[in-house]
C-alpha cells in the first residue's frame, strides 16, 4: 500500500521522531510505514491522518 506520509510530514515540518512520540510508536515504525514496508493498524492509520490533518483515504493509496 502506498502512502503520502513522508510528503505531508515534511510539509508540516515534523521529524520522524516527533511523529513517533506524538503517536506513541517508535521512529522505526514511522520509517517502515513511509517506506511501505509496514502497513499500520487501522487505529494508527487514523491517528496519522488526524495528526497530518487529512483523511485515511487521502493518506493511503491501495495498490491495484
mmCIF file as gemmi writes it, N, C-alpha and C atoms, coordinates in Angstrom:
data_model
loop_
_atom_site.group_PDB
_atom_site.id
_atom_site.type_symbol
_atom_site.label_atom_id
_atom_site.label_alt_id
_atom_site.label_comp_id
_atom_site.label_asym_id
_atom_site.label_entity_id
_atom_site.label_seq_id
_atom_site.pdbx_PDB_ins_code
_atom_site.Cartn_x
_atom_site.Cartn_y
_atom_site.Cartn_z
_atom_site.occupancy
_atom_site.B_iso_or_equiv
_atom_site.pdbx_formal_charge
_atom_site.auth_seq_id
_atom_site.auth_asym_id
_atom_site.pdbx_PDB_model_num
ATOM 1 N N . UNK Axp A 1 ? 0.844 -1.165 0 1 0 ? 1 A 1
ATOM 2 C CA . UNK Axp A 1 ? 0 0 0 1 0 ? 1 A 1
ATOM 3 C C . UNK Axp A 1 ? 0.895 1.235 0 1 0 ? 1 A 1
ATOM 4 N N . UNK Axp A 2 ? 0.626 2.128 -0.894 1 0 ? 2 A 1
ATOM 5 C CA . UNK Axp A 2 ? 1.399 3.363 -0.991 1 0 ? 2 A 1
ATOM 6 C C . UNK Axp A 2 ? 0.817 4.394 -0.017 1 0 ? 2 A 1
ATOM 7 N N . UNK Axp A 3 ? 1.64 5.415 0.298 1 0 ? 3 A 1
ATOM 8 C CA . UNK Axp A 3 ? 1.142 6.453 1.195 1 0 ? 3 A 1
ATOM 9 C C . UNK Axp A 3 ? 1.849 7.777 0.924 1 0 ? 3 A 1
ATOM 10 N N . UNK Axp A 4 ? 1.266 8.828 1.463 1 0 ? 4 A 1
ATOM 11 C CA . UNK Axp A 4 ? 1.787 10.19 1.309 1 0 ? 4 A 1
ATOM 12 C C . UNK Axp A 4 ? 2.358 10.73 2.618 1 0 ? 4 A 1
ATOM 13 N N . UNK Axp A 5 ? 2.712 9.856 3.52 1 0 ? 5 A 1
ATOM 14 C CA . UNK Axp A 5 ? 3.12 10.294 4.858 1 0 ? 5 A 1
ATOM 15 C C . UNK Axp A 5 ? 4.384 11.142 4.831 1 0 ? 5 A 1
ATOM 16 N N . UNK Axp A 6 ? 5.418 10.699 4.131 1 0 ? 6 A 1
ATOM 17 C CA . UNK Axp A 6 ? 6.681 11.449 4.112 1 0 ? 6 A 1
ATOM 18 C C . UNK Axp A 6 ? 6.451 12.873 3.6 1 0 ? 6 A 1
ATOM 19 N N . UNK Axp A 7 ? 5.729 12.995 2.509 1 0 ? 7 A 1
ATOM 20 C CA . UNK Axp A 7 ? 5.474 14.306 1.911 1 0 ? 7 A 1
ATOM 21 C C . UNK Axp A 7 ? 4.734 15.223 2.895 1 0 ? 7 A 1
ATOM 22 N N . UNK Axp A 8 ? 3.669 14.713 3.489 1 0 ? 8 A 1
ATOM 23 C CA . UNK Axp A 8 ? 2.902 15.528 4.432 1 0 ? 8 A 1
ATOM 24 C C . UNK Axp A 8 ? 3.702 15.829 5.691 1 0 ? 8 A 1
ATOM 25 N N . UNK Axp A 9 ? 4.46 14.86 6.169 1 0 ? 9 A 1
ATOM 26 C CA . UNK Axp A 9 ? 5.293 15.075 7.364 1 0 ? 9 A 1
ATOM 27 C C . UNK Axp A 9 ? 6.244 16.24 7.138 1 0 ? 9 A 1
ATOM 28 N N . UNK Axp A 10 ? 6.878 16.257 5.974 1 0 ? 10 A 1
ATOM 29 C CA . UNK Axp A 10 ? 7.827 17.33 5.659 1 0 ? 10 A 1
ATOM 30 C C . UNK Axp A 10 ? 7.111 18.677 5.506 1 0 ? 10 A 1
ATOM 31 N N . UNK Axp A 11 ? 5.915 18.662 4.914 1 0 ? 11 A 1
ATOM 32 C CA . UNK Axp A 11 ? 5.154 19.902 4.77 1 0 ? 11 A 1
ATOM 33 C C . UNK Axp A 11 ? 4.806 20.5 6.135 1 0 ? 11 A 1
ATOM 34 N N . UNK Axp A 12 ? 4.543 19.639 7.113 1 0 ? 12 A 1
ATOM 35 C CA . UNK Axp A 12 ? 4.212 20.102 8.46 1 0 ? 12 A 1
ATOM 36 C C . UNK Axp A 12 ? 5.457 20.385 9.292 1 0 ? 12 A 1
ATOM 37 N N . UNK Axp A 13 ? 6.627 20.026 8.781 1 0 ? 13 A 1
ATOM 38 C CA . UNK Axp A 13 ? 7.864 20.279 9.497 1 0 ? 13 A 1
ATOM 39 C C . UNK Axp A 13 ? 8.148 19.305 10.623 1 0 ? 13 A 1
ATOM 40 N N . UNK Axp A 14 ? 7.512 18.135 10.563 1 0 ? 14 A 1
ATOM 41 C CA . UNK Axp A 14 ? 7.741 17.114 11.586 1 0 ? 14 A 1
ATOM 42 C C . UNK Axp A 14 ? 8.957 16.271 11.24 1 0 ? 14 A 1
ATOM 43 N N . UNK Axp A 15 ? 9.683 15.848 12.264 1 0 ? 15 A 1
ATOM 44 C CA . UNK Axp A 15 ? 10.698 14.817 12.089 1 0 ? 15 A 1
ATOM 45 C C . UNK Axp A 15 ? 10.013 13.486 12.385 1 0 ? 15 A 1
ATOM 46 N N . UNK Axp A 16 ? 10.607 12.395 11.938 1 0 ? 16 A 1
ATOM 47 C CA . UNK Axp A 16 ? 10.04 11.088 12.243 1 0 ? 16 A 1
ATOM 48 C C . UNK Axp A 16 ? 9.928 10.905 13.756 1 0 ? 16 A 1
ATOM 49 N N . UNK Axp A 17 ? 10.937 11.385 14.48 1 0 ? 17 A 1
ATOM 50 C CA . UNK Axp A 17 ? 10.926 11.267 15.935 1 0 ? 17 A 1
ATOM 51 C C . UNK Axp A 17 ? 9.748 12.011 16.557 1 0 ? 17 A 1
ATOM 52 N N . UNK Axp A 18 ? 9.447 13.19 16.005 1 0 ? 18 A 1
ATOM 53 C CA . UNK Axp A 18 ? 8.325 13.986 16.506 1 0 ? 18 A 1
ATOM 54 C C . UNK Axp A 18 ? 7.014 13.223 16.357 1 0 ? 18 A 1
ATOM 55 N N . UNK Axp A 19 ? 6.811 12.673 15.175 1 0 ? 19 A 1
ATOM 56 C CA . UNK Axp A 19 ? 5.581 11.93 14.907 1 0 ? 19 A 1
ATOM 57 C C . UNK Axp A 19 ? 5.492 10.697 15.782 1 0 ? 19 A 1
ATOM 58 N N . UNK Axp A 20 ? 6.603 9.989 15.903 1 0 ? 20 A 1
ATOM 59 C CA . UNK Axp A 20 ? 6.618 8.772 16.706 1 0 ? 20 A 1
ATOM 60 C C . UNK Axp A 20 ? 6.225 9.072 18.15 1 0 ? 20 A 1
ATOM 61 N N . UNK Axp A 21 ? 6.79 10.114 18.711 1 0 ? 21 A 1
ATOM 62 C CA . UNK Axp A 21 ? 6.471 10.494 20.087 1 0 ? 21 A 1
ATOM 63 C C . UNK Axp A 21 ? 5.003 10.845 20.224 1 0 ? 21 A 1
ATOM 64 N N . UNK Axp A 22 ? 4.502 11.633 19.305 1 0 ? 22 A 1
ATOM 65 C CA . UNK Axp A 22 ? 3.099 12.056 19.338 1 0 ? 22 A 1
ATOM 66 C C . UNK Axp A 22 ? 2.141 10.866 19.223 1 0 ? 22 A 1
ATOM 67 N N . UNK Axp A 23 ? 2.531 9.854 18.429 1 0 ? 23 A 1
ATOM 68 C CA . UNK Axp A 23 ? 1.652 8.719 18.161 1 0 ? 23 A 1
ATOM 69 C C . UNK Axp A 23 ? 1.898 7.53 19.079 1 0 ? 23 A 1
ATOM 70 N N . UNK Axp A 24 ? 2.94 7.599 19.894 1 0 ? 24 A 1
ATOM 71 C CA . UNK Axp A 24 ? 3.217 6.509 20.812 1 0 ? 24 A 1
ATOM 72 C C . UNK Axp A 24 ? 3.822 5.278 20.155 1 0 ? 24 A 1
ATOM 73 N N . UNK Axp A 25 ? 4.59 5.499 19.088 1 0 ? 25 A 1
ATOM 74 C CA . UNK Axp A 25 ? 5.279 4.406 18.398 1 0 ? 25 A 1
ATOM 75 C C . UNK Axp A 25 ? 6.758 4.766 18.294 1 0 ? 25 A 1
ATOM 76 N N . UNK Axp A 26 ? 7.542 3.884 17.701 1 0 ? 26 A 1
ATOM 77 C CA . UNK Axp A 26 ? 8.962 4.173 17.525 1 0 ? 26 A 1
ATOM 78 C C . UNK Axp A 26 ? 9.211 4.901 16.212 1 0 ? 26 A 1
ATOM 79 N N . UNK Axp A 27 ? 10.361 5.547 16.136 1 0 ? 27 A 1
ATOM 80 C CA . UNK Axp A 27 ? 10.756 6.192 14.885 1 0 ? 27 A 1
ATOM 81 C C . UNK Axp A 27 ? 10.864 5.154 13.781 1 0 ? 27 A 1
ATOM 82 N N . UNK Axp A 28 ? 11.32 3.954 14.136 1 0 ? 28 A 1
ATOM 83 C CA . UNK Axp A 28 ? 11.459 2.882 13.151 1 0 ? 28 A 1
ATOM 84 C C . UNK Axp A 28 ? 10.106 2.501 12.547 1 0 ? 28 A 1
ATOM 85 N N . UNK Axp A 29 ? 9.058 2.579 13.346 1 0 ? 29 A 1
ATOM 86 C CA . UNK Axp A 29 ? 7.714 2.293 12.83 1 0 ? 29 A 1
ATOM 87 C C . UNK Axp A 29 ? 7.319 3.321 11.784 1 0 ? 29 A 1
ATOM 88 N N . UNK Axp A 30 ? 7.546 4.592 12.083 1 0 ? 30 A 1
ATOM 89 C CA . UNK Axp A 30 ? 7.228 5.656 11.123 1 0 ? 30 A 1
ATOM 90 C C . UNK Axp A 30 ? 8.049 5.457 9.851 1 0 ? 30 A 1
ATOM 91 N N . UNK Axp A 31 ? 9.328 5.14 10.005 1 0 ? 31 A 1
ATOM 92 C CA . UNK Axp A 31 ? 10.199 4.907 8.857 1 0 ? 31 A 1
ATOM 93 C C . UNK Axp A 31 ? 9.68 3.744 8.013 1 0 ? 31 A 1
ATOM 94 N N . UNK Axp A 32 ? 9.301 2.641 8.652 1 0 ? 32 A 1
ATOM 95 C CA . UNK Axp A 32 ? 8.811 1.466 7.924 1 0 ? 32 A 1
ATOM 96 C C . UNK Axp A 32 ? 7.513 1.779 7.184 1 0 ? 32 A 1
ATOM 97 N N . UNK Axp A 33 ? 6.624 2.556 7.797 1 0 ? 33 A 1
ATOM 98 C CA . UNK Axp A 33 ? 5.375 2.932 7.127 1 0 ? 33 A 1
ATOM 99 C C . UNK Axp A 33 ? 5.679 3.814 5.917 1 0 ? 33 A 1
ATOM 100 N N . UNK Axp A 34 ? 6.531 4.814 6.099 1 0 ? 34 A 1
ATOM 101 C CA . UNK Axp A 34 ? 6.89 5.713 4.988 1 0 ? 34 A 1
ATOM 102 C C . UNK Axp A 34 ? 7.509 4.949 3.828 1 0 ? 34 A 1
ATOM 103 N N . UNK Axp A 35 ? 8.31 3.933 4.143 1 0 ? 35 A 1
ATOM 104 C CA . UNK Axp A 35 ? 8.991 3.157 3.1 1 0 ? 35 A 1
ATOM 105 C C . UNK Axp A 35 ? 8.171 1.98 2.605 1 0 ? 35 A 1
ATOM 106 N N . UNK Axp A 36 ? 6.889 1.949 2.989 1 0 ? 36 A 1
ATOM 107 C CA . UNK Axp A 36 ? 5.936 0.94 2.533 1 0 ? 36 A 1
ATOM 108 C C . UNK Axp A 36 ? 6.375 -0.485 2.869 1 0 ? 36 A 1
ATOM 109 N N . UNK Axp A 37 ? 7.052 -0.628 4.009 1 0 ? 37 A 1
ATOM 110 C CA . UNK Axp A 37 ? 7.478 -1.95 4.476 1 0 ? 37 A 1
ATOM 111 C C . UNK Axp A 37 ? 6.556 -2.45 5.58 1 0 ? 37 A 1
ATOM 112 N N . UNK Axp A 38 ? 5.665 -1.599 6.07 1 0 ? 38 A 1
ATOM 113 C CA . UNK Axp A 38 ? 4.754 -1.958 7.154 1 0 ? 38 A 1
ATOM 114 C C . UNK Axp A 38 ? 3.453 -1.198 6.961 1 0 ? 38 A 1
ATOM 115 N N . UNK Axp A 39 ? 2.345 -1.93 7.007 1 0 ? 39 A 1
ATOM 116 C CA . UNK Axp A 39 ? 1.031 -1.303 6.954 1 0 ? 39 A 1
ATOM 117 C C . UNK Axp A 39 ? 0.532 -1.125 8.376 1 0 ? 39 A 1
ATOM 118 N N . UNK Axp A 40 ? 0.199 0.098 8.748 1 0 ? 40 A 1
ATOM 119 C CA . UNK Axp A 40 ? -0.215 0.351 10.133 1 0 ? 40 A 1
ATOM 120 C C . UNK Axp A 40 ? -1.583 -0.25 10.438 1 0 ? 40 A 1
ATOM 121 N N . UNK Axp A 41 ? -1.845 -0.404 11.718 1 0 ? 41 A 1
ATOM 122 C CA . UNK Axp A 41 ? -3.181 -0.814 12.143 1 0 ? 41 A 1
ATOM 123 C C . UNK Axp A 41 ? -4.165 0.294 11.767 1 0 ? 41 A 1
ATOM 124 N N . UNK Axp A 42 ? -5.426 -0.038 11.793 1 0 ? 42 A 1
ATOM 125 C CA . UNK Axp A 42 ? -6.448 0.965 11.5 1 0 ? 42 A 1
ATOM 126 C C . UNK Axp A 42 ? -6.365 2.118 12.496 1 0 ? 42 A 1
ATOM 127 N N . UNK Axp A 43 ? -6.161 1.79 13.761 1 0 ? 43 A 1
ATOM 128 C CA . UNK Axp A 43 ? -6.053 2.826 14.786 1 0 ? 43 A 1
ATOM 129 C C . UNK Axp A 43 ? -4.885 3.771 14.504 1 0 ? 43 A 1
ATOM 130 N N . UNK Axp A 44 ? -3.726 3.22 14.176 1 0 ? 44 A 1
ATOM 131 C CA . UNK Axp A 44 ? -2.565 4.06 13.887 1 0 ? 44 A 1
ATOM 132 C C . UNK Axp A 44 ? -2.782 4.866 12.606 1 0 ? 44 A 1
ATOM 133 N N . UNK Axp A 45 ? -3.405 4.266 11.605 1 0 ? 45 A 1
ATOM 134 C CA . UNK Axp A 45 ? -3.691 4.992 10.357 1 0 ? 45 A 1
ATOM 135 C C . UNK Axp A 45 ? -4.593 6.192 10.637 1 0 ? 45 A 1
ATOM 136 N N . UNK Axp A 46 ? -5.579 5.998 11.492 1 0 ? 46 A 1
ATOM 137 C CA . UNK Axp A 46 ? -6.485 7.104 11.823 1 0 ? 46 A 1
ATOM 138 C C . UNK Axp A 46 ? -5.768 8.187 12.618 1 0 ? 46 A 1
ATOM 139 N N . UNK Axp A 47 ? -4.867 7.787 13.525 1 0 ? 47 A 1
ATOM 140 C CA . UNK Axp A 47 ? -4.095 8.772 14.281 1 0 ? 47 A 1
ATOM 141 C C . UNK Axp A 47 ? -3.155 9.551 13.359 1 0 ? 47 A 1
ATOM 142 N N . UNK Axp A 48 ? -2.533 8.856 12.406 1 0 ? 48 A 1
ATOM 143 C CA . UNK Axp A 48 ? -1.661 9.524 11.432 1 0 ? 48 A 1
ATOM 144 C C . UNK Axp A 48 ? -2.448 10.555 10.629 1 0 ? 48 A 1
ATOM 145 N N . UNK Axp A 49 ? -3.62 10.153 10.142 1 0 ? 49 A 1
ATOM 146 C CA . UNK Axp A 49 ? -4.451 11.06 9.35 1 0 ? 49 A 1
ATOM 147 C C . UNK Axp A 49 ? -4.849 12.284 10.169 1 0 ? 49 A 1
ATOM 148 N N . UNK Axp A 50 ? -5.212 12.073 11.416 1 0 ? 50 A 1
ATOM 149 C CA . UNK Axp A 50 ? -5.602 13.203 12.276 1 0 ? 50 A 1
ATOM 150 C C . UNK Axp A 50 ? -4.427 14.139 12.504 1 0 ? 50 A 1
ATOM 151 N N . UNK Axp A 51 ? -3.248 13.566 12.8 1 0 ? 51 A 1
ATOM 152 C CA . UNK Axp A 51 ? -2.059 14.385 13.035 1 0 ? 51 A 1
ATOM 153 C C . UNK Axp A 51 ? -1.686 15.199 11.799 1 0 ? 51 A 1
ATOM 154 N N . UNK Axp A 52 ? -1.852 14.596 10.619 1 0 ? 52 A 1
ATOM 155 C CA . UNK Axp A 52 ? -1.477 15.257 9.372 1 0 ? 52 A 1
ATOM 156 C C . UNK Axp A 52 ? -2.65 15.993 8.72 1 0 ? 52 A 1
ATOM 157 N N . UNK Axp A 53 ? -3.747 16.12 9.484 1 0 ? 53 A 1
ATOM 158 C CA . UNK Axp A 53 ? -4.919 16.895 9.052 1 0 ? 53 A 1
ATOM 159 C C . UNK Axp A 53 ? -5.424 16.482 7.676 1 0 ? 53 A 1
ATOM 160 N N . UNK Axp A 54 ? -5.638 15.181 7.532 1 0 ? 54 A 1
ATOM 161 C CA . UNK Axp A 54 ? -6.158 14.636 6.287 1 0 ? 54 A 1
ATOM 162 C C . UNK Axp A 54 ? -7.027 13.442 6.626 1 0 ? 54 A 1
ATOM 163 N N . UNK Axp A 55 ? -7.468 12.733 5.619 1 0 ? 55 A 1
ATOM 164 C CA . UNK Axp A 55 ? -8.261 11.523 5.839 1 0 ? 55 A 1
ATOM 165 C C . UNK Axp A 55 ? -7.396 10.302 5.556 1 0 ? 55 A 1
ATOM 166 N N . UNK Axp A 56 ? -7.839 9.171 6.072 1 0 ? 56 A 1
ATOM 167 C CA . UNK Axp A 56 ? -7.123 7.918 5.8 1 0 ? 56 A 1
ATOM 168 C C . UNK Axp A 56 ? -7.112 7.644 4.295 1 0 ? 56 A 1
ATOM 169 N N . UNK Axp A 57 ? -8.225 7.93 3.629 1 0 ? 57 A 1
ATOM 170 C CA . UNK Axp A 57 ? -8.314 7.72 2.183 1 0 ? 57 A 1
ATOM 171 C C . UNK Axp A 57 ? -7.306 8.568 1.405 1 0 ? 57 A 1
ATOM 172 N N . UNK Axp A 58 ? -7.065 9.773 1.885 1 0 ? 58 A 1
ATOM 173 C CA . UNK Axp A 58 ? -6.105 10.653 1.224 1 0 ? 58 A 1
ATOM 174 C C . UNK Axp A 58 ? -4.663 10.268 1.559 1 0 ? 58 A 1
ATOM 175 N N . UNK Axp A 59 ? -4.457 9.684 2.715 1 0 ? 59 A 1
ATOM 176 C CA . UNK Axp A 59 ? -3.122 9.345 3.199 1 0 ? 59 A 1
ATOM 177 C C . UNK Axp A 59 ? -2.589 8.056 2.583 1 0 ? 59 A 1
ATOM 178 N N . UNK Axp A 60 ? -3.476 7.077 2.394 1 0 ? 60 A 1
ATOM 179 C CA . UNK Axp A 60 ? -3.056 5.758 1.896 1 0 ? 60 A 1
ATOM 180 C C . UNK Axp A 60 ? -3.718 5.459 0.559 1 0 ? 60 A 1
ATOM 181 N N . UNK Axp A 61 ? -2.947 4.875 -0.347 1 0 ? 61 A 1
ATOM 182 C CA . UNK Axp A 61 ? -3.43 4.524 -1.682 1 0 ? 61 A 1
ATOM 183 C C . UNK Axp A 61 ? -3.263 3.023 -1.839 1 0 ? 61 A 1
ATOM 184 N N . UNK Axp A 62 ? -4.385 2.34 -2.037 1 0 ? 62 A 1
ATOM 185 C CA . UNK Axp A 62 ? -4.361 0.896 -2.194 1 0 ? 62 A 1
ATOM 186 C C . UNK Axp A 62 ? -3.817 0.535 -3.569 1 0 ? 62 A 1
ATOM 187 N N . UNK Axp A 63 ? -2.822 -0.366 -3.601 1 0 ? 63 A 1
ATOM 188 C CA . UNK Axp A 63 ? -2.272 -0.815 -4.879 1 0 ? 63 A 1
ATOM 189 C C . UNK Axp A 63 ? -3.328 -1.591 -5.65 1 0 ? 63 A 1
ATOM 190 N N . UNK Axp A 64 ? -3.276 -1.469 -6.977 1 0 ? 64 A 1
ATOM 191 C CA . UNK Axp A 64 ? -4.243 -2.195 -7.799 1 0 ? 64 A 1
ATOM 192 C C . UNK Axp A 64 ? -3.845 -3.639 -7.941 1 0 ? 64 A 1
